[in-house]
Amino acid sequence: HGLNAIRQGRCCIGILALLEQAGRDPKQLHAQDFGFVLGPRINAAGRMDNMRIGIECLLTEDWGTAQRLAQELEQLNRTRRQVEGEMRAQADGIVQALTADTDNDKDNNQVIHSGSPINNKSSRSSKRSIILYQDDWHQGVIGIVAGRLKESHYLPSIVFAPADTERTGDDDAIKGSARSIAGVHIRDAIEQVAERYPNLISHFGGHAMAAGLTIKRSNFDGFVTAFNEVMAEVDNTVFAEQKFTDGPLQAGDFSLWFAEHLAHASIWGHGFVPPIFDGVFEVLSFKILKDKHLKLSLRYPEVQYPIEAIYFNFDSSAWDYRAEKVHLLFQLDINEWNGKQSLQLMVRDLALVKETVEAG
């Protein structure tokens, strides 16, 4: 009902102003746009400046004011993306260094402080968590970065930043944002640390999949050790990610009509996940975009035209440039460019298919 109202222009003008800034037509609004278009722009105010900007944008009844505030939110969101991108790149580099260090010396991990690696056994234990901190990180986006790390490495991830950028001494507070995987109740895990080591954590709260906490900078090493002690007690099977599929599609299902039908079939979300499919495709061509996205042109049996696919944040080192076939886990999507729509597969996982040749 809310979607239909907004599509008809029956909503607060702040939403219309935000959609105008994003270049989106309210008549074509989808449920996903709340999470990927409107939400990030409104949240950017609280992350980068003052949340009141987002609130006032939604409350104003003056179109000029709504446009001005929406423009402010647009700029804040661009700043947020830039800061987040820089932090994600740094975090990925740190994790790669930690992983290489773990592979080279199973008993010697690293704790990262202020961009300088310090040898210590407590940063990461048995590859069961990722816990990072840097003096120059922005606390407004640590939750997003923790979520990305959790998704890409499938490990409980906690990212810390100074509570006050002007105060980064050992006795000053740092704030952490945690994101978890199925089977690890992150809030309860932090509570276990607090119960065992009452002096480590100043404040904490949250739920099964996300939590926040505050500790002293000097307690970072001790917290890492304590948290990994808790993770060591979790069953091994929890850390093996399971991915599910609704099965393969028929040739006729690769159509704009079917993709549109799925998009409007329901409001998908947690506990009611959108359909996801799998299939083996022939690789016609590929491109690596911005060193981190894989763009594919594919052929599927009995489909008479190439099928485009995109895999965002793909580890290009895992790609074989000679690949002829791939097994994809994907969702159907509609790509809009210059007013034209085309079918696109959003790749969620990929495996190279190696041909076998039987003797005789």
Backbone hydrogen bonds, N-H to C=O, Kabsch-Sander energy under -0.5 kcal/mol:
donor,donor_aa,acceptor,acceptor_aa,energy
5,A,1,H,-2.1
6,I,2,G,-2.4
7,R,3,L,-2.6
8,Q,4,N,-1.3
9,G,6,I,-1.8
10,R,5,A,-2.8
11,C,9,G,-1.4
15,I,12,C,-1.2
16,L,12,C,-1.0
17,A,13,I,-2.4
18,L,14,G,-2.2
19,L,15,I,-2.3
20,E,16,L,-1.9
21,Q,17,A,-2.0
22,A,18,L,-1.8
23,G,19,L,-0.6
23,G,20,E,-1.0
24,R,19,L,-2.8
28,Q,25,D,-2.1
29,L,26,P,-1.5
33,D,30,H,-1.2
34,F,31,A,-1.6
35,G,31,A,-0.6
35,G,32,Q,-0.6
36,F,32,Q,-2.0
37,V,33,D,-1.9
38,L,33,D,-2.7
39,G,34,F,-2.3
41,R,37,V,-0.8
42,I,38,L,-2.2
43,N,39,G,-3.0
44,A,40,P,-1.5
45,A,41,R,-0.6
45,A,42,I,-1.0
46,G,42,I,-0.6
47,R,43,N,-2.0
48,M,44,A,-2.6
49,D,45,A,-2.5
53,I,50,N,-1.8
54,G,51,M,-0.6
55,I,51,M,-1.7
56,E,52,R,-3.1
57,C,53,I,-1.7
58,L,54,G,-1.5
59,L,55,I,-1.6
60,T,56,E,-2.3
63,W,61,E,-0.5
66,A,62,D,-2.4
67,Q,63,W,-2.4
68,R,64,G,-2.1
69,L,65,T,-2.7
70,A,66,A,-2.6
71,Q,67,Q,-2.1
72,E,68,R,-1.9
73,L,69,L,-2.5
74,E,70,A,-2.2
75,Q,71,Q,-2.2
76,L,72,E,-2.5
77,N,73,L,-2.4
78,R,74,E,-1.9
79,T,75,Q,-2.3
80,R,76,L,-2.6
81,R,77,N,-2.4
82,Q,78,R,-2.1
83,V,79,T,-2.8
84,E,80,R,-2.9
85,G,81,R,-2.6
86,E,82,Q,-2.2
87,M,83,V,-2.4
88,R,84,E,-2.8
89,A,85,G,-2.2
90,Q,86,E,-2.1
91,A,87,M,-2.9
92,D,88,R,-2.9
93,G,89,A,-2.0
94,I,90,Q,-2.3
95,V,91,A,-2.7
96,Q,92,D,-2.4
97,A,93,G,-2.0
98,L,94,I,-2.7
99,T,95,V,-2.9
100,A,96,Q,-2.5
101,D,97,A,-2.3
102,T,98,L,-2.6
103,D,99,T,-2.6
104,N,100,A,-2.0
105,D,101,D,-2.3
108,N,105,D,-2.1
109,N,120,N,-0.7
111,V,118,I,-2.0
113,H,111,V,-0.6
113,H,116,S,-1.6
116,S,113,H,-3.0
118,I,111,V,-2.1
120,N,109,N,-2.2
126,S,124,R,-0.5
128,R,125,S,-1.4
130,I,156,P,-2.2
132,L,158,I,-2.2
134,Q,160,F,-0.8
137,W,134,Q,-1.3
139,Q,137,W,-0.5
141,V,138,H,-1.5
142,I,139,Q,-0.5
145,V,141,V,-2.2
146,A,142,I,-2.5
147,G,143,G,-2.1
148,R,144,I,-2.2
149,L,145,V,-2.4
150,K,146,A,-2.3
151,E,147,G,-2.2
152,S,148,R,-2.6
153,H,149,L,-2.3
154,Y,150,K,-1.7
157,S,179,R,-2.6
158,I,130,I,-3.0
159,V,177,S,-2.2
160,F,132,L,-2.9
161,A,175,K,-2.1
163,A,173,A,-2.3
164,D,167,R,-0.5
164,D,173,A,-0.5
167,R,164,D,-2.3
172,D,169,G,-1.5
174,I,215,I,-3.0
175,K,161,A,-2.8
176,G,213,L,-3.4
177,S,159,V,-2.2
178,A,211,A,-3.2
179,R,157,S,-2.6
180,S,209,M,-2.3
184,V,181,I,-1.9
185,H,183,G,-0.6
186,I,184,V,-1.2
186,I,208,A,-2.5
187,R,207,H,-1.2
189,A,185,H,-2.3
190,I,186,I,-2.1
191,E,187,R,-2.0
192,Q,188,D,-2.2
193,V,189,A,-1.6
194,A,190,I,-2.2
195,E,191,E,-2.4
196,R,192,Q,-2.1
197,Y,193,V,-2.8
200,L,197,Y,-2.0
201,I,197,Y,-0.6
202,S,214,T,-2.6
203,H,214,T,-1.3
205,G,212,G,-2.0
207,H,210,A,-3.2
211,A,178,A,-1.8
212,G,205,G,-2.7
213,L,176,G,-2.0
214,T,203,H,-2.6
215,I,174,I,-2.3
216,K,200,L,-0.6
217,R,172,D,-2.7
218,S,170,D,-2.7
219,N,216,K,-1.7
220,F,217,R,-1.5
223,F,219,N,-2.6
224,V,220,F,-2.5
225,T,221,D,-2.2
226,A,222,G,-2.4
227,F,223,F,-3.1
228,N,224,V,-2.3
229,E,225,T,-1.5
230,V,226,A,-1.6
231,M,227,F,-2.3
232,A,228,N,-1.8
233,E,230,V,-1.2
234,V,231,M,-1.7
238,V,235,D,-1.5
239,F,236,N,-1.5
240,A,237,T,-1.4
241,E,239,F,-0.8
246,D,276,I,-3.7
253,D,250,Q,-1.9
254,F,251,A,-1.4
255,S,253,D,-2.1
259,A,255,S,-2.1
260,E,256,L,-2.7
261,H,257,W,-2.3
262,L,258,F,-2.4
263,A,259,A,-2.0
264,H,260,E,-1.7
265,A,261,H,-0.7
265,A,262,L,-0.6
266,S,262,L,-0.6
268,W,266,S,-1.0
269,G,272,F,-2.2
272,F,269,G,-2.5
277,F,330,F,-3.2
278,D,247,G,-1.3
279,G,328,L,-1.6
281,F,326,V,-2.9
282,E,299,R,-2.6
283,V,324,E,-3.1
284,L,282,E,-0.6
284,L,297,S,-2.9
285,S,297,S,-1.4
287,K,295,K,-2.3
289,L,287,K,-0.6
289,L,293,H,-3.4
292,K,289,L,-2.3
293,H,289,L,-2.2
294,L,311,Y,-2.5
295,K,287,K,-3.1
295,K,293,H,-0.6
296,L,309,A,-2.9
297,S,285,S,-2.5
298,L,307,I,-3.0
299,R,282,E,-2.1
303,V,300,Y,-2.4
304,Q,302,E,-0.6
307,I,298,L,-2.9
308,E,343,L,-0.6
309,A,296,L,-2.4
310,I,345,L,-2.6
311,Y,294,L,-2.6
312,F,310,I,-0.5
314,F,292,K,-2.5
314,F,311,Y,-0.7
316,S,314,F,-1.2
318,A,315,D,-2.3
319,W,316,S,-1.5
321,Y,319,W,-0.7
323,A,320,D,-2.3
326,V,281,F,-2.3
327,H,351,A,-3.3
328,L,279,G,-2.7
328,L,326,V,-0.6
329,L,349,D,-2.3
330,F,277,F,-3.1
330,F,328,L,-0.5
331,Q,346,M,-1.9
333,D,344,Q,-2.3
335,N,333,D,-0.5
335,N,342,S,-3.0
337,W,335,N,-0.5
337,W,340,K,-2.6
340,K,337,W,-1.7
342,S,335,N,-2.0
344,Q,333,D,-2.6
345,L,308,E,-2.3
346,M,331,Q,-3.1
347,V,310,I,-2.4
347,V,345,L,-0.8
348,R,329,L,-3.5
349,D,329,L,-1.5
351,A,327,H,-1.9
353,V,325,K,-2.3
354,K,352,L,-0.6
355,E,353,V,-0.5
358,E,356,T,-0.5
